[in-house]
Each structure stands twice: as structure tokens, then as C-alpha cells.
């Protein structure tokens, strides 16, 4: 499996309007999700849980999941507690 396949799977689980990137292309430790509007933590937690089952090797290096979105005050980013 690969991080591109992991990205594709997270997009399948979270919706096509979610962008999935990583802090480092070769050895990522963070998954960064972007969506124009807020996304529920519980939805992200469920998707990450499923990703851990399907992509155990790739997810082993991930220590943080961040969500970015636009709100009334401008761009916002928050960390989602997973696992």
C-alpha cells in the first residue's frame, strides 16, 4: 500500500470535498485535511480508525491529524484526537 492509496481511501470515507495532504511526502507524521466548511471530529475519528485497519504500515508513522477549514474569522486549523 502507499500514502497515495491512503489519501484516496480517506477521500472516499470523508467526501470528495476533503483535501488530504501530509507534512512530509517521504516520511509523514501528520495527516492534514482541508475542507471549506468544518467537518465533525467523530467523522474524522471513524475514518482514521478504518484507515488504521486497512493501512497499518502507513498509519504507524502518523502521530497527528489536523483539520483546516474556513470559518467566520478566517482560516482555522485544529487537531483531532484519534486513537
Secondary structure, DSSP 8 states (H G I E B T S, - for coil): --HHHHHHHHHHHH-TT-EEEES-SSS--EEEEE-SS---HHHHHHHHHHHHHH-HHHHTT--EEEEEEEETTEEEEEEE---
